[in-house]
Amino acid sequence: MASVVDLGATPPCESFLAADQLDRPEPAYPLHLRVCTECWLAQIPPLITPEETFKEYAYFSSYSSSWVEHARTFVEGAVTRLGLGPGSFVAEVASNDGYLLRHVADRGIRCLGIEPSVNVGAAARDAGVPTLTAFLDPDTGAGVRAEHGPADLVVANNVYAHIPDVVGFTRGLRALVADDGWVSIEVQHLLTLIEQNQYDTIYHEHFQYYTVASAIQALASGGLTLVDVELLPTHGGSIRLWARPDGAAGEPGRRVAEVLDREKAAGLQELSGYTEFSARVSKVRRDLLKFLIEAAERGETVVGYGAPGKGNTLLNHCGIRPDLLPYTVDRNPYKHGRFTPGTRVPVLPPERIAADEPDYVLVLPWNLRDELVEQLSYVHAWGGRLVFPIPELSIVEVKP
């Protein structure tokens, strides 16, 4: 194993604090990304368990308008590509609050979500999406198959990196999918993470960081073969992996070879592709701190927008606390009145920005840049500007 970047020790990024927890000890764990020099899978040690993370989860997918639209577009394309209809069965693993499967259900296609978080799974059921509260493993996959039949399509968006037991999870996917079915996985692409300095997407809930090359090996461990890949803009750059059971897969499409060539050209199958990343991460930290300190010295106000997991990696690594960022806001009511883990920055409703008219708004979910530039255009009314910390510090004057 070789070191890629060491971000120190931070609390789990979704462990938001209630007011009565502020005087209690808060656990923090090393956050050190390394890469295996044999299979080139980048990973962090599994120091926390999924049970700890997902017992009560703070992230609800439906609060992102662009993510709901992304899901709708995916469902529309998958129905056409795979010929799904009323006789089909679609299962989604880590289905969250039903943000994707509601589009499947609206088309009259039988579906089931498998979601480990009790609170977000309950929200999905309230929205009319059938949801099983469980973690996926081979037994769960086999149990769902026995009760509901094999799935023509299994969707696993933004969960493949959250599983410490990759082999067991992949075997669970294989147990769930029909012998001639399809598995669609979306996961952040390590290539863009490194190229675009997206180090804040490294956090304890993400155990692995995939290239297509390492994903091929992971899928093979459970009896699945990669047949196609799409490059997506989501989360700053993701890959959509289309896999099938080994017996039905056939030869991979040309896009698989094209992305493998890009990864090889970037040096991601040798140490040369990783050596400069740590230095570029340090520059992101220095530039953001310099901006915040100089703004404070000028008497200008800076507040945050969003309280995503990635934002908490950034705040903790940079040591940004309420003296430099008095609060951040979020559309998710669950987070209101709570405090960011480690840095203890208050999380307030979005309306607070218009009430206070700050000079700058630091946008923590930078991956939603286009959506949020439009949403936050109202800061133009008082001359406010938006600040994006990644891939490099940029200050944006919004238009009304």
Summary of the structure (lengths in Angstrom):
residues: 400
radius of gyration: 21.1
end to end distance: 49.9
largest distance: 65.5
contacts: 1371
relative contact order: 0.12
helix: 41%
strand: 24%
